Amino acid sequence: MPTEQPAWVITRRTEIGARIRSAREHANLSQLQLGEVVGVDHKTVHRIEHGTSDPSLGLLLHIARVVDVDLAELVR
């Protein structure tokens, strides 16, 4: 059974999601295109960008590579 996340975790996920969205847009990719390249549904991309999903490290690494931004920059 999942446990409720502290408020600061939700805030950080939202901030990271906004950076991912900005990087995706800068790379001229739609959510659908990014999802296809990294192997997830566009709805998953939407949930990540809006901070309602906890993406795996592997997925974050893949997204960072596709949008050509260091992972550290996305999660700072």
N, CA, C and O of each residue as an XYZ file, in Angstrom:
304
protein
N       0.839     -1.173      0.000
C       0.000      0.000      0.000
C       0.895      1.251      0.000
O       1.762      1.378      0.864
N       0.698      2.183     -0.960
C       1.533      3.372     -1.011
C       1.281      4.294      0.178
O       0.165      4.400      0.687
N       2.343      4.948      0.599
C       2.203      5.908      1.689
C       2.066      7.307      1.107
O       2.530      7.579     -0.001
N       1.434      8.179      1.852
C       1.253      9.553      1.404
C       2.605     10.273      1.418
O       3.395     10.123      2.350
N       2.848     11.046      0.376
C       4.110     11.779      0.246
C       4.049     13.084      1.047
O       2.997     13.720      1.108
N       5.171     13.489      1.661
C       5.210     14.788      2.335
C       5.038     15.923      1.311
O       5.336     15.758      0.128
N       4.567     17.042      1.778
C       4.314     18.193      0.902
C       5.561     18.613      0.132
O       5.463     18.992     -1.035
N       6.728     18.552      0.763
C       7.940     19.007      0.075
C       8.280     18.100     -1.101
O       8.855     18.563     -2.087
N       7.936     16.816     -1.016
C       8.191     15.892     -2.130
C       7.300     16.261     -3.305
O       7.751     16.285     -4.450
N       6.059     16.542     -3.027
C       5.120     16.929     -4.085
C       5.565     18.229     -4.738
O       5.498     18.370     -5.959
N       6.018     19.174     -3.931
C       6.513     20.447     -4.461
C       7.715     20.230     -5.377
O       7.779     20.792     -6.470
N       8.667     19.412     -4.926
C       9.871     19.142     -5.739
C       9.519     18.426     -7.036
O      10.077     18.745     -8.085
N       8.595     17.454     -6.980
C       8.165     16.756     -8.194
C       7.566     17.730     -9.185
O       7.812     17.624    -10.387
N       6.779     18.682     -8.694
C       6.153     19.683     -9.557
C       7.216     20.574    -10.197
O       7.123     20.889    -11.384
N       8.217     20.981     -9.429
C       9.305     21.819     -9.953
C      10.095     21.068    -11.021
O      10.402     21.621    -12.077
N      10.418     19.823    -10.747
C      11.169     19.007    -11.703
C      10.337     18.797    -12.962
O      10.857     18.877    -14.075
N       9.064     18.532    -12.790
C       8.178     18.357    -13.940
C       8.133     19.595    -14.813
O       8.115     19.490    -16.039
N       8.114     20.766    -14.195
C       8.105     22.016    -14.963
C       9.399     22.173    -15.762
O       9.373     22.648    -16.897
N      10.530     21.774    -15.173
C      11.801     21.855    -15.916
C      11.812     20.862    -17.078
O      12.331     21.162    -18.153
N      11.240     19.687    -16.857
C      11.158     18.705    -17.931
C      10.275     19.248    -19.054
O      10.634     19.143    -20.227
N       9.146     19.816    -18.711
C       8.249     20.389    -19.717
C       8.951     21.488    -20.510
O       8.855     21.534    -21.736
N       9.651     22.365    -19.809
C      10.366     23.454    -20.477
C      11.435     22.903    -21.432
O      11.576     23.378    -22.559
N      12.178     21.904    -20.970
C      13.223     21.298    -21.815
C      12.609     20.598    -23.023
O      13.149     20.664    -24.127
N      11.479     19.927    -22.809
C      10.796     19.252    -23.921
C      10.344     20.276    -24.958
O      10.545     20.082    -26.157
N       9.742     21.353    -24.499
C       9.287     22.396    -25.415
C      10.461     23.040    -26.142
O      10.371     23.332    -27.335
N      11.561     23.261    -25.428
C      12.758     23.836    -26.048
C      13.316     22.902    -27.129
O      13.900     23.354    -28.114
N      13.127     21.606    -26.928
C      13.570     20.614    -27.913
C      12.539     20.439    -29.036
O      12.706     19.592    -29.913
N      11.484     21.240    -28.999
C      10.416     21.193    -30.012
C       9.773     19.812    -30.119
O       9.534     19.305    -31.215
N       9.499     19.216    -28.958
C       8.847     17.915    -28.910
C       7.496     18.043    -28.225
O       7.350     18.779    -27.249
N       6.522     17.331    -28.736
C       5.238     17.240    -28.053
C       5.353     16.156    -26.978
O       6.321     15.397    -26.956
N       4.373     16.091    -26.101
C       4.358     15.021    -25.114
C       4.290     13.662    -25.806
O       4.926     12.701    -25.373
N       3.525     13.595    -26.867
C       3.396     12.349    -27.629
C       4.735     11.926    -28.222
O       5.120     10.760    -28.132
N       5.444     12.877    -28.828
C       6.750     12.569    -29.427
C       7.756     12.123    -28.382
O       8.467     11.139    -28.587
N       7.826     12.839    -27.255
C       8.760     12.458    -26.202
C       8.420     11.064    -25.680
O       9.307     10.232    -25.490
N       7.157     10.818    -25.456
C       6.736      9.509    -24.981
C       7.137      8.397    -25.930
O       7.604      7.345    -25.494
N       6.959      8.621    -27.222
C       7.326      7.601    -28.206
C       8.819      7.307    -28.169
O       9.232      6.150    -28.247
N       9.621      8.349    -28.051
C      11.079      8.171    -28.062
C      11.564      7.451    -26.812
O      12.453      6.602    -26.889
N      10.986      7.785    -25.657
C      11.463      7.173    -24.407
C      10.689      5.914    -24.023
O      11.022      5.256    -23.036
N       9.664      5.578    -24.794
C       8.962      4.325    -24.579
C       7.870      4.336    -23.531
O       7.604      3.320    -22.889
N       7.232      5.498    -23.359
C       6.097      5.577    -22.432
C       4.929      6.263    -23.139
O       5.106      6.906    -24.174
N       3.765      6.120    -22.580
C       2.564      6.758    -23.096
C       2.646      8.272    -22.877
O       3.262      8.726    -21.912
N       2.031      9.049    -23.763
C       2.045     10.508    -23.591
C       1.363     10.921    -22.288
O       1.666     11.979    -21.736
N       0.451     10.096    -21.799
C      -0.193     10.402    -20.513
C       0.812     10.313    -19.369
O       0.719     11.055    -18.391
N       1.763      9.410    -19.496
C       2.829      9.300    -18.487
C       3.684     10.551    -18.506
O       4.044     11.073    -17.451
N       4.015     11.042    -19.702
C       4.783     12.291    -19.821
C       4.002     13.420    -19.157
O       4.577     14.227    -18.426
N       2.718     13.481    -19.405
C       1.874     14.515    -18.796
C       1.926     14.426    -17.265
O       2.079     15.443    -16.588
N       1.799     13.222    -16.729
C       1.822     13.046    -15.264
C       3.176     13.449    -14.678
O       3.232     14.046    -13.603
N       4.261     13.126    -15.375
C       5.592     13.522    -14.906
C       5.706     15.042    -14.890
O       6.169     15.627    -13.911
N       5.282     15.676    -15.978
C       5.396     17.130    -16.082
C       4.528     17.864    -15.062
O       4.843     18.990    -14.678
N       3.459     17.246    -14.628
C       2.581     17.882    -13.653
C       2.826     17.394    -12.223
O       2.077     17.732    -11.307
N       3.876     16.600    -12.043
C       4.292     16.203    -10.709
C       3.402     15.179    -10.043
O       3.430     15.046     -8.819
N       2.607     14.448    -10.819
C       1.722     13.459    -10.216
C       2.246     12.038    -10.395
O       1.569     11.074    -10.038
N       3.451     11.907    -10.949
C       4.056     10.592    -11.162
C       5.488     10.605    -10.651
O       6.174     11.625    -10.711
N       5.926      9.462    -10.151
C       7.313      9.286     -9.719
C       8.049      8.476    -10.787
O       8.022      7.246    -10.756
N       8.705      9.153    -11.728
C       9.405      8.418    -12.777
C      10.647      7.722    -12.224
O      11.248      8.177    -11.251
N      11.014      6.627    -12.851
C      12.229      5.917    -12.446
C      13.461      6.719    -12.859
O      13.396      7.599    -13.717
N      14.565      6.393    -12.233
C      15.818      7.040    -12.597
C      16.150      6.758    -14.057
O      16.605      7.650    -14.774
N      15.928      5.540    -14.495
C      16.195      5.197    -15.888
C      15.393      6.043    -16.855
O      15.918      6.491    -17.874
N      14.126      6.263    -16.546
C      13.284      7.093    -17.408
C      13.761      8.542    -17.398
O      13.800      9.190    -18.444
N      14.124      9.052    -16.223
C      14.640     10.422    -16.150
C      15.929     10.572    -16.963
O      16.125     11.579    -17.644
N      16.797      9.575    -16.887
C      18.031      9.615    -17.675
C      17.716      9.638    -19.167
O      18.338     10.381    -19.926
N      16.758      8.831    -19.582
C      16.374      8.770    -20.990
C      15.784     10.105    -21.446
O      16.131     10.607    -22.516
N      14.899     10.675    -20.642
C      14.301     11.971    -20.973
C      15.385     13.036    -21.101
O      15.386     13.812    -22.057
N      16.307     13.074    -20.143
C      17.383     14.069    -20.162
C      18.196     13.965    -21.444
O      18.550     14.979    -22.044
N      18.490     12.747    -21.859
C      19.272     12.568    -23.089
C      18.495     13.056    -24.304
O      19.053     13.731    -25.169
N      17.215     12.719    -24.373
C      16.405     13.083    -25.534
C      16.234     14.600    -25.646
O      16.268     15.142    -26.750
N      16.052     15.285    -24.523
C      15.872     16.745    -24.567
C      17.209     17.486    -24.497
O      17.247     18.717    -24.494
N      18.306     16.722    -24.439
C      19.667     17.263    -24.462
C      19.940     18.221    -23.295
O      20.458     19.324    -23.472
N      19.572     17.756    -22.105
C      19.820     18.506    -20.877
C      20.398     17.530    -19.859
O      19.921     16.401    -19.742
N      21.418     17.956    -19.125
C      21.973     17.097    -18.076
C      20.895     16.768    -17.049
O      20.089     17.623    -16.681
N      20.893     15.523    -16.595
C      19.933     15.115    -15.581
C      20.018     16.023    -14.358
O      18.992     16.392    -13.787
N      21.223     16.380    -13.960
C      21.396     17.245    -12.789
C      20.667     18.574    -12.958
O      20.152     19.130    -11.988
N      20.622     19.077    -14.173
C      19.924     20.338    -14.434
C      18.407     20.152    -14.288
O      17.713     21.037    -13.788
N      17.908     19.006    -14.726
C      16.465     18.762    -14.628
C      16.009     18.604    -13.183
O      14.909     19.027    -12.826
N      16.853     17.995    -12.349
C      16.427     17.702    -10.976
C      17.028     18.630     -9.931
O      16.901     18.365     -8.735
N      17.659     19.679    -10.336
C      18.274     20.620     -9.384
C      17.292     21.201     -8.423
O      17.666     22.004     -7.568
